[in-house]
Amino acid sequence: MAAEAQRYREFKMPDVGEGLTEAEILKWLVRPGDTVTDGQVVVEVATAHAPAELPTPYDGEVR
């Protein structure tokens, strides 16, 4: 049986406004093996200005 090709996508921190390029992860809301959908909040972060919830831009399984 041929192995299926695995396709991975990198989840980079999106623009959270005001030119901020760094944030501290407060809490992951998903675990490896979880299925996620486009727009689902997957992580809570703290920036220099305020906490924020970040959604994933993908459908798929967390690895």
Backbone bond lengths (Angstrom), bond angles and torsions (degrees), N, CA, C in turn:
res aa  C-N    CA-C-N  psi(-1)  N-CA   C-N-CA  omega(-1)  CA-C   N-CA-C  phi
1 M - - - 1.447 - - 1.532 108.36 -
2 A 1.318 116.58 131.91 1.461 121.39 -179.21 1.527 109.77 -76.34
3 A 1.311 115.67 138.57 1.466 120.37 178.05 1.523 109.39 -74.71
4 E 1.322 115.74 138.57 1.463 119.83 176.97 1.517 109.43 -73.27
5 A 1.327 115.37 141.46 1.461 120.11 177.53 1.529 108.92 -70.50
6 Q 1.311 116.99 128.38 1.459 122.41 177.68 1.523 108.42 -86.08
7 R 1.304 117.12 132.92 1.455 121.11 178.01 1.522 107.70 -116.62
8 Y 1.315 115.78 116.88 1.460 121.36 -178.98 1.519 109.31 -107.37
9 R 1.318 115.44 144.40 1.461 121.20 175.06 1.513 107.63 -124.70
10 E 1.298 115.45 138.22 1.450 121.67 179.90 1.523 109.17 -85.96
11 F 1.319 116.24 133.51 1.458 121.22 177.42 1.522 107.36 -99.45
12 K 1.317 115.88 103.63 1.467 120.89 178.71 1.514 109.32 -97.04
13 M 1.330 115.61 151.05 1.450 119.56 179.47 1.528 109.13 -62.13
14 P 1.321 116.97 123.44 1.463 119.38 177.93 1.522 111.06 -74.44
15 D 1.302 116.53 168.13 1.458 122.39 176.69 1.525 108.26 -65.16
16 V 1.317 116.42 118.24 1.463 120.43 179.39 1.524 111.41 -100.36
17 G 1.318 115.69 10.30 1.461 120.58 174.96 1.512 114.12 99.46
18 E 1.305 114.90 161.19 1.461 124.73 175.72 1.519 113.45 55.06
19 G 1.332 117.79 27.01 1.460 121.36 176.30 1.520 115.13 70.82
20 L 1.326 117.60 14.23 1.463 120.64 179.68 1.517 109.76 -69.25
21 T 1.318 116.65 133.37 1.467 121.21 -178.82 1.522 112.81 -118.91
22 E 1.327 117.41 -1.73 1.457 121.02 -178.79 1.524 110.46 -134.13
23 A 1.323 114.46 149.93 1.461 121.07 176.06 1.520 107.96 -155.24
24 E 1.316 115.70 155.54 1.462 121.93 175.63 1.518 108.43 -101.69
25 I 1.330 116.32 131.81 1.462 119.61 177.56 1.522 108.40 -72.53
26 L 1.327 115.18 125.37 1.462 120.63 177.10 1.520 110.65 -93.46
27 K 1.352 115.63 -43.05 1.462 118.73 -175.77 1.522 110.10 -161.48
28 W 1.337 116.05 128.45 1.464 121.20 170.30 1.516 107.35 -82.22
29 L 1.311 117.23 135.05 1.459 122.16 -178.59 1.523 111.91 -102.65
30 V 1.331 116.59 0.77 1.470 122.37 177.99 1.528 108.30 -133.08
31 R 1.331 114.84 162.97 1.462 121.40 178.66 1.522 109.00 -129.08
32 P 1.331 117.25 160.82 1.473 119.08 175.19 1.535 110.10 -54.35
33 G 1.321 115.09 134.29 1.453 121.12 -178.66 1.519 113.45 98.85
34 D 1.348 117.31 -19.37 1.461 120.27 177.73 1.525 110.29 -68.63
35 T 1.323 116.27 147.03 1.457 122.23 173.24 1.519 107.86 -94.42
36 V 1.335 116.75 134.40 1.462 121.64 179.60 1.527 109.74 -124.03
37 T 1.331 114.64 158.44 1.454 120.68 177.30 1.524 109.96 -123.12
38 D 1.313 115.35 152.17 1.464 122.39 179.38 1.523 109.68 -50.26
39 G 1.328 116.83 126.04 1.459 121.93 179.39 1.513 115.18 94.01
40 Q 1.330 117.14 -8.31 1.465 120.90 179.27 1.528 109.80 -72.75
41 V 1.316 116.88 133.15 1.466 121.20 176.66 1.526 108.26 -70.21
42 V 1.344 116.53 126.37 1.458 120.53 -176.69 1.526 113.95 -118.31
43 V 1.330 117.08 -15.62 1.466 119.24 -177.70 1.528 109.98 -152.96
44 E 1.327 115.66 145.73 1.460 122.37 172.88 1.528 107.13 -107.30
45 V 1.324 116.63 132.07 1.461 121.38 -179.41 1.521 110.03 -128.14
46 A 1.327 115.50 161.29 1.461 121.90 173.95 1.523 107.26 -118.91
47 T 1.322 116.05 126.68 1.460 121.41 175.76 1.524 107.75 -103.31
48 A 1.311 116.05 -177.80 1.464 120.09 178.06 1.530 111.14 -64.41
49 H 1.338 116.91 -20.95 1.459 120.11 -175.78 1.524 114.37 -104.02
50 A 1.342 117.13 -39.15 1.462 118.72 -174.23 1.523 110.49 -169.65
51 P 1.330 117.01 161.37 1.463 119.59 172.77 1.530 109.55 -71.05
52 A 1.329 115.76 155.02 1.464 120.54 179.36 1.519 109.72 -148.35
53 E 1.324 116.10 149.93 1.463 122.30 173.90 1.520 107.32 -103.15
54 L 1.334 116.53 131.58 1.456 120.35 -177.57 1.521 111.21 -111.44
55 P 1.321 117.14 126.61 1.463 121.06 177.72 1.523 111.17 -89.57
56 T 1.319 115.99 157.35 1.457 121.01 174.38 1.531 109.36 -86.58
57 P 1.322 117.52 143.72 1.465 119.91 176.25 1.535 112.21 -91.40
58 Y 1.345 117.80 13.64 1.455 121.53 -173.99 1.524 112.41 -130.26
59 D 1.321 115.21 157.77 1.458 123.20 164.69 1.512 106.19 -99.22
60 G 1.317 118.86 144.00 1.449 119.42 175.63 1.511 113.18 156.45
61 E 1.337 114.19 -161.98 1.465 122.15 -179.48 1.516 109.22 -113.62
62 V 1.326 115.93 134.88 1.464 121.44 179.33 1.520 109.14 -72.37
63 R 1.316 116.03 131.48 1.473 121.97 177.07 1.494 110.40 -120.19
